[in-house]
């Protein structure tokens, strides 16, 4: 995988991944550019590659931990050059359950907050959050849409 294979294909900042390694590569590039208090909202169907993408983010942040989906514990915290607060809302469908987590404490903690299934947050999601959507194209291919704020950092 070369840097040239991950370039913006249009103004919507669409990237194409042909493998899990490609997805990790893009995550690593973005992770290296993240700043304190960045909140990233991840969306995509089950099995789209959200956790795979977060593995790349962790690498970009210099995190050595093995990154897994916090589906049952809801939040995993990993330490690197910035703390990565990895949130998975898959099991929570009620907005009140999400509110009860106190998740907003992580938004301004000085680390990075990555939220899988972020669409479940509704208006609890900060307006300043960046968005990344992952769409399954085929068994190995994904389309990754990166919001303009993050895409500008990649230039």
Secondary structure, 3 states (H helix, E strand, C coil): CCHHHCCCCCCCCEEEECCHHHHHHHHHHHHCCCCCCCEEEEEECCCCCHHHHHHHHHHHCCCCCCCCCCCCCCEEEEECCCEEEEEECCCCCCHHHHHHCCCHHHHCCCCEEEEECHHHHHHHCCCCCEEEEEEECCCCCEEEEECHHHHHHHC
